[in-house]
Amino acid sequence: MTLDLPKGRAPSIRDVARLAGVSHQTVSRVLNDHPSIRDSTKAKVLQVMEDLQYRPNRAARALSRGRSRTIGLLSAESAYGPASSIAAIQDAAQEAGYYVNTANLTNVDPESIEAALDHLMNQSVEGIVVIAPQVRVFDVLEQLSIDVPFVTLSSRGLLNDNSLSVDQMTGARQATRHLIDLGHRQIYHLAGPQDWIEAEARMRGFLDEMWEKDVPTMAPILGDWTADFGYHAGRELLRMRDFTAIFASNDQMALGFMHACREAGLVLPRDMSIVGFDDIPEAAHFWPPLTTVRQDFAELGRRCIALLLSSLSDGAPSERPEPIVPQLVVRGSTAPPLF
């Protein structure tokens, strides 16, 4: 038996039932793994689904069983850190038997954020993960009512107790301390964009470590995360050469700065030491290999899904989750300064 469908129309549950010679209720029971269905009937229905390449409507199944096993993910940025967090969350959700439906924000105005949340809620998501590095996104979210459990990454912890993060300040202090312990006293910080929560935390970590070690501090330079910015900032700063080391707030800006150093004839790390942040996959292959701060995105994803599923099953956790402490990875881009 074959089934001719109008061009462009996907097969429906009734199409499956008709071709399998059963009722659509029987097909629904097969989809929901109902114990009353005989093995032979189940096998026949599943074979028809495969032949038709039938894909069940998740929202409809959610209504019938009360669970969608779908998590919404609201993302406001595609830089390395947030993108790695998204991949880790998707992997952890899949291991737990959940789908992830992502809404990407191209703008972070209130209307766009509300529209993205509405989109996710219309997909019958059971919970939501918010990955929004910009301060203004959380300013908007604080004014909204979210009707399902949610977990935030990179937040300031103001929305609820379900917030997870990497301890950016500790990572920045590790990077800065490494340069100070090598003997550097003239250190510039290439910071990230001013409205990014991580950029602010890394800058505070740099300033706190410099103050604690009683090292004179030069004003941080606000960047935009790109290698282009690191390169152009490097060209300007190297006109003065009043420093011996750089702590860049991410690896891309560090890469651009290294380009400027090589162009100026400097040998790294003999003439200049550089530390980055993130440990992107390419960092070990820069020349010289980049000393940087590694974030455990896989662990962040696992904890995020575990926290959200805990909220789904028994409400909010009793204790605020501890931040994940990053790790300094020392490679060939740092050395003691020449005196």
RODO-2510 file (C-alpha; in nm, 4 decimals, decimal comma):
residues 339
     n   res          X          Y          Z
     1     m     0,0000     0,0000     0,0000
     2     t     0,1303     0,3444    -0,0905
     3     l     0,0195     0,6897     0,0109
     4     d     0,0203     0,9876    -0,2245
     5     l     0,0529     1,3163    -0,0345
     6     p    -0,0055     1,6627    -0,1770
     7     k     0,3237     1,8249    -0,2748
     8     g     0,4888     1,9977     0,0210
     9     r     0,2695     1,8378     0,2907
    10     a     0,4418     1,6321     0,5576
    11     p     0,2770     1,3022     0,6589
    12     s     0,0446     1,3214     0,9594
    13     i    -0,0475     1,0777     1,2314
    14     r    -0,3667     0,9932     1,0400
    15     d    -0,1597     0,9120     0,7293
    16     v     0,0438     0,6690     0,9374
    17     a    -0,2739     0,5126     1,0795
    18     r    -0,4312     0,4705     0,7367
    19     l    -0,1243     0,3064     0,5847
    20     a    -0,0733     0,0797     0,8884
    21     g    -0,4414    -0,0157     0,8992
    22     v    -0,4915     0,0995     1,2591
    23     s    -0,6645     0,3887     1,4326
    24     h    -0,4853     0,7156     1,4966
    25     q    -0,5309     0,6463     1,8697
    26     t    -0,3241     0,3323     1,8236
    27     v    -0,0492     0,5316     1,6535
    28     s    -0,0584     0,7774     1,9438
    29     r    -0,0200     0,4901     2,1909
    30     v     0,2812     0,3642     1,9974
    31     l     0,4367     0,7118     2,0118
    32     n     0,3807     0,7216     2,3862
    33     d     0,5100     0,3647     2,4341
    34     h     0,1807     0,2491     2,5863
    35     p     0,2105    -0,1020     2,7390
    36     s    -0,1217    -0,2183     2,5919
    37     i     0,0088    -0,2214     2,2315
    38     r     0,1063    -0,5626     2,0948
    39     d     0,4603    -0,5988     1,9683
    40     s     0,3436    -0,6898     1,6168
    41     t     0,1235    -0,3794     1,5945
    42     k     0,4000    -0,1588     1,7284
    43     a     0,6485    -0,2978     1,4765
    44     k     0,4058    -0,2395     1,1880
    45     v     0,3366     0,1207     1,2930
    46     l     0,7060     0,1969     1,3406
    47     q     0,7839     0,0540     0,9969
    48     v     0,5220     0,2787     0,8363
    49     m     0,6659     0,5794     1,0203
    50     e     1,0067     0,4966     0,8816
    51     d     0,8712     0,4441     0,5289
    52     l     0,6897     0,7784     0,5386
    53     q     0,9765     0,9524     0,7240
    54     y     0,7122     1,0645     0,9704
    55     r     0,8286     1,3009     1,2422
    56     p     0,5819     1,3440     1,5304
    57     n     0,4768     1,6923     1,6338
    58     r     0,6485     1,7482     1,9672
    59     a     0,4071     2,0146     2,0822
    60     a     0,1102     1,7857     2,0182
    61     r     0,2800     1,5022     2,2031
    62     a     0,3497     1,7355     2,4936
    63     l    -0,0204     1,8138     2,5237
    64     s    -0,1142     1,4456     2,5189
    65     r     0,1418     1,3294     2,7742
    66     g     0,1893     1,6489     2,9773
    67     r     0,5660     1,6498     2,9080
    68     s     0,7549     1,7799     2,6064
    69     r     1,1050     1,6785     2,7194
    70     t     1,2135     2,0001     2,5526
    71     i     1,4337     2,2693     2,7039
    72     g     1,4377     2,6220     2,5684
    73     l     1,7678     2,8026     2,5257
    74     l     1,7729     3,1806     2,4967
    75     s     2,1055     3,2977     2,3552
    76     a     2,2179     3,6549     2,2981
    77     e     2,5696     3,6049     2,1622
    78     s     2,7724     3,3714     1,9396
    79     a     3,1242     3,4444     2,0684
    80     y     3,3482     3,1507     2,1631
    81     g     3,2488     3,1304     2,5300
    82     p     2,8687     3,1419     2,4864
    83     a     2,8856     2,9175     2,1778
    84     s     3,0868     2,6593     2,3710
    85     s     2,8363     2,6772     2,6563
    86     i     2,5513     2,6142     2,4118
    87     a     2,7248     2,3083     2,2661
    88     a     2,7923     2,1705     2,6143
    89     i     2,4309     2,2239     2,7205
    90     q     2,2999     2,0520     2,4077
    91     d     2,5248     1,7512     2,4727
    92     a     2,4222     1,7292     2,8393
    93     a     2,0521     1,7659     2,7537
    94     q     2,0727     1,4918     2,4927
    95     e     2,2353     1,2581     2,7447
    96     a     1,9446     1,3303     2,9804
    97     g     1,6889     1,2565     2,7083
    98     y     1,5864     1,6150     2,6344
    99     y     1,5632     1,8182     2,3152
   100     v     1,6943     2,1757     2,3052
   101     n     1,5020     2,4461     2,1198
   102     t     1,7179     2,7566     2,0715
   103     a     1,6052     3,1154     2,0240
   104     n     1,8903     3,3440     1,9156
   105     l     1,8650     3,7147     1,9897
   106     t     1,9966     3,9400     1,7149
   107     n     1,8878     4,2429     1,9198
   108     v     1,8683     4,2719     2,2967
   109     d     1,5877     4,5257     2,3193
   110     p     1,2859     4,4385     2,5377
   111     e     1,0612     4,3598     2,2399
   112     s     1,3080     4,1099     2,0908
   113     i     1,3637     3,9366     2,4243
   114     e     0,9892     3,9046     2,4881
   115     a     0,9349     3,7688     2,1369
   116     a     1,2097     3,5091     2,1840
   117     l     1,0636     3,3967     2,5157
   118     d     0,7158     3,3739     2,3591
   119     h     0,8606     3,1596     2,0810
   120     l     1,0109     2,9181     2,3329
   121     m     0,6944     2,9016     2,5439
   122     n     0,4926     2,8227     2,2299
   123     q     0,7138     2,5151     2,1840
   124     s     0,5892     2,3788     2,5186
   125     v     0,9359     2,3929     2,6766
   126     e     0,9568     2,2570     3,0290
   127     g     1,2367     2,4908     3,1338
   128     i     1,4655     2,7589     2,9916
   129     v     1,8401     2,8245     2,9956
   130     v     1,9448     3,1862     2,9468
   131     i     2,2924     3,2547     2,8029
   132     a     2,3188     3,6302     2,7848
   133     p     2,6577     3,7888     2,8560
   134     q     2,5313     4,1473     2,8308
   135     v     2,4161     4,3302     3,1414
   136     r     2,1198     4,4879     2,9623
   137     v     1,9636     4,1487     2,8805
   138     f     1,9301     4,0682     3,2492
   139     d     1,7977     4,4165     3,3157
   140     v     1,5107     4,3311     3,0791
   141     l     1,4586     3,9786     3,2138
   142     e     1,4232     4,1131     3,5663
   143     q     1,1090     4,2953     3,4511
   144     l     0,9511     3,9881     3,2880
   145     s     0,7577     3,6988     3,4332
   146     i     0,8866     3,3578     3,3205
   147     d     0,6321     3,0842     3,3917
   148     v     0,8684     2,7843     3,3802
   149     p     1,1844     2,7021     3,5775
   150     f     1,4933     2,8645     3,4319
   151     v     1,8679     2,8705     3,4790
   152     t     2,0946     3,1602     3,3871
   153     l     2,4575     3,1510     3,2792
   154     s     2,6937     3,4460     3,3135
   155     s     2,4427     3,6308     3,5271
   156     r     2,5001     3,8638     3,8158
   157     g     2,2861     3,6368     4,0318
   158     l     2,0059     3,8908     4,0594
   159     l     1,7248     3,6987     3,8926
   160     n     1,7058     3,3875     4,1106
   161     d     1,9229     3,1316     4,2844
   162     n     1,9455     2,9193     3,9690
   163     s     2,2513     3,0905     3,8239
   164     l     2,5691     2,9205     3,7073
   165     s     2,8942     3,0770     3,6033
   166     v     3,2669     3,0382     3,5689
   167     d     3,4546     3,2392     3,8331
   168     q     3,5824     3,5001     3,5902
   169     m     3,7440     3,7143     3,8596
   170     t     3,9504     3,4247     3,9917
   171     g     4,0608     3,3389     3,6376
   172     a     4,1690     3,6974     3,5748
   173     r     4,3555     3,7087     3,9042
   174     q     4,5391     3,3873     3,8117
   175     a     4,6472     3,5399     3,4802
   176     t     4,7586     3,8658     3,6402
   177     r     4,9368     3,6913     3,9289
   178     h     5,1279     3,4765     3,6812
   179     l     5,2687     3,7870     3,5119
   180     i     5,3509     3,9554     3,8447
   181     d     5,5223     3,6404     3,9759
   182     l     5,7397     3,6382     3,6620
   183     g     5,8578     3,9864     3,7590
   184     h     5,6423     4,2090     3,5382
   185     r     5,5389     4,5432     3,6872
   186     q     5,4232     4,7320     3,3767
   187     i     5,1138     4,5383     3,2660
   188     y     4,8290     4,6527     3,0431
   189     h     4,4870     4,4896     3,0365
   190     l     4,2930     4,4638     2,7101
   191     a     3,9386     4,4425     2,8463
   192     g     3,6240     4,3227     2,6722
   193     p     3,3151     4,5331     2,5919
   194     q     3,1955     4,7406     2,8851
   195     d     2,8422     4,5948     2,8929
   196     w     2,9596     4,2308     2,9104
   197     i     2,9359     4,0728     3,2546
   198     e     3,2432     3,8534     3,1947
   199     a     3,4482     4,1481     3,0702
   200     e     3,3649     4,3473     3,3817
   201     a     3,4521     4,0551     3,6107
   202     r     3,7851     3,9909     3,4365
   203     m     3,8755     4,3592     3,4568
   204     r     3,7892     4,3655     3,8279
   205     g     4,0015     4,0554     3,8833
   206     f     4,2971     4,2212     3,7087
   207     l     4,2600     4,5425     3,9093
   208     d     4,2149     4,3592     4,2416
   209     e     4,5252     4,1459     4,1888
   210     m     4,7360     4,4467     4,0868
   211     w     4,6165     4,6370     4,3939
   212     e     4,6760     4,3456     4,6298
   213     k     5,0307     4,2982     4,4995
   214     d     5,0916     4,6759     4,5200
   215     v     5,1726     4,7023     4,1493
   216     p     5,1039     5,0389     3,9796
   217     t     4,7986     5,0062     3,7572
   218     m     4,7536     5,1503     3,4120
   219     a     4,3990     5,2132     3,2914
   220     p     4,2443     4,9102     3,1141
   221     i     4,1729     4,9472     2,7432
   222     l     3,8159     4,8575     2,6441
   223     g     3,8061     4,6297     2,3411
   224     d     3,5490     4,4335     2,1427
   225     w     3,6756     4,0704     2,1665
   226     t     3,8154     4,0708     1,8085
   227     a     4,1666     3,9957     1,6850
   228     d     4,1429     4,3139     1,4774
   229     f     4,1051     4,5213     1,7921
   230     g     4,4000     4,3456     1,9567
   231     y     4,6120     4,4165     1,6512
   232     h     4,5262     4,7868     1,6253
   233     a     4,5526     4,8379     2,0028
   234     g     4,8919     4,6697     1,9912
   235     r     5,0161     4,8979     1,7149
   236     e     4,9189     5,2039     1,9183
   237     l     5,0546     5,0792     2,2513
   238     l     5,3846     4,9675     2,1026
   239     r     5,4586     5,3233     1,9938
   240     m     5,5177     5,3978     2,3640
   241     r     5,6629     5,0634     2,4835
   242     d     5,5969     5,1601     2,8453
   243     f     5,4980     4,8054     2,9448
   244     t     5,6388     4,4514     2,9373
   245     a     5,3242     4,2372     2,9505
   246     i     4,9633     4,2206     2,8372
   247     f     4,6673     4,0395     2,9873
   248     a     4,4034     4,0184     2,7145
   249     s     4,0458     3,9439     2,8163
   250     n     4,0137     3,6789     2,5452
   251     d     4,2379     3,4782     2,3165
   252     q     4,1315     3,6511     1,9947
   253     m     4,2488     3,9925     2,1163
   254     a     4,5697     3,8271     2,2374
   255     l     4,6229     3,6835     1,8882
   256     g     4,5820     4,0262     1,7278
   257     f     4,8244     4,1779     1,9780
   258     m     5,0810     3,9071     1,9011
   259     h     5,0505     3,9975     1,5328
   260     a     5,1300     4,3617     1,6153
   261     c     5,4319     4,2542     1,8221
   262     r     5,5762     4,0431     1,5426
   263     e     5,5158     4,3233     1,2926
   264     a     5,7093     4,5582     1,5233
   265     g     6,0034     4,3175     1,5289
   266     l     5,9509     4,1960     1,8861
   267     v     6,0397     3,8400     1,9828
   268     l     5,7848     3,6752     2,2126
   269     p     5,8156     3,6134     2,5017
   270     r     6,1647     3,7649     2,5239
   271     d     6,0468     4,1191     2,4525
   272     m     5,6809     4,0920     2,5578
   273     s     5,4693     3,8472     2,7568
   274     i     5,1034     3,7858     2,6687
   275     v     4,8237     3,6019     2,8513
   276     g     4,4776     3,5383     2,7061
   277     f     4,1507     3,3999     2,8374
   278     d     3,9234     3,1099     2,7204
   279     d     4,1803     2,8621     2,5830
   280     i     4,0197     2,8373     2,2404
   281     p     4,1262     2,5220     2,0493
   282     e     4,3734     2,7225     1,8405
   283     a     4,5497     2,8797     2,1415
   284     a     4,7959     2,5923     2,1734
   285     h     4,8946     2,6467     1,8079
   286     f     4,9623     3,0222     1,8188
   287     w     5,3286     3,1117     1,7892
   288     p     5,4408     3,1076     2,0539
   289     p     5,1680     2,8877     2,2083
   290     l     4,9468     3,1110     2,4202
   291     t     4,9391     3,1123     2,7991
   292     t     4,5702     3,1474     2,8795
   293     v     4,2877     3,0706     3,1226
   294     r     4,0820     2,7596     3,0443
   295     q     3,7105     2,7408     3,1151
   296     d     3,5499     2,3967     3,1565
   297     f     3,2483     2,4411     2,9307
   298     a     3,1582     2,0714     2,9359
   299     e     3,1271     2,0783     3,3147
   300     l     2,9287     2,4017     3,2924
   301     g     2,6839     2,2335     3,0538
   302     r     2,6443     1,9283     3,2761
   303     r     2,5822     2,1383     3,5863
   304     c     2,3388     2,3601     3,3998
   305     i     2,1189     2,0705     3,2868
   306     a     2,1409     1,8999     3,6271
   307     l     2,0316     2,2216     3,7984
   308     l     1,7419     2,2763     3,5606
   309     l     1,6201     1,9158     3,5879
   310     s     1,6406     1,9430     3,9654
   311     s     1,4196     2,2508     3,9498
   312     l     1,1735     2,0658     3,7255
   313     s     1,1473     1,7734     3,9655
   314     d     1,1458     1,9283     4,3101
   315     g     1,1624     2,3059     4,2891
   316     a     1,4490     2,5450     4,3493
   317     p     1,7741     2,4157     4,5035
   318     s     1,8413     2,4870     4,8684
   319     e     2,1860     2,6359     4,8022
   320     r     2,3227     2,8634     4,5333
   321     p     2,5525     2,6656     4,2992
   322     e     2,9228     2,7350     4,3388
   323     p     3,0980     2,8958     4,0400
   324     i     3,3323     2,6775     3,8367
   325     v     3,6945     2,7790     3,8968
   326     p     3,8956     2,8114     3,5712
   327     q     4,2526     2,6909     3,5247
   328     l     4,5611     2,8836     3,4154
   329     v     4,7391     2,7029     3,1296
   330     v     5,1021     2,8149     3,1044
   331     r     5,2564     2,7901     2,7575
   332     g     5,5276     2,9690     2,5657
   333     s     5,3973     3,3274     2,5438
   334     t     5,5098     3,4349     2,8924
   335     a     5,8552     3,4729     3,0486
   336     p     6,0359     3,7029     3,2937
   337     p     6,0948     4,0556     3,1601
   338     l     6,4317     4,1775     3,0390
   339     f     6,5744     4,4353     3,2762
***
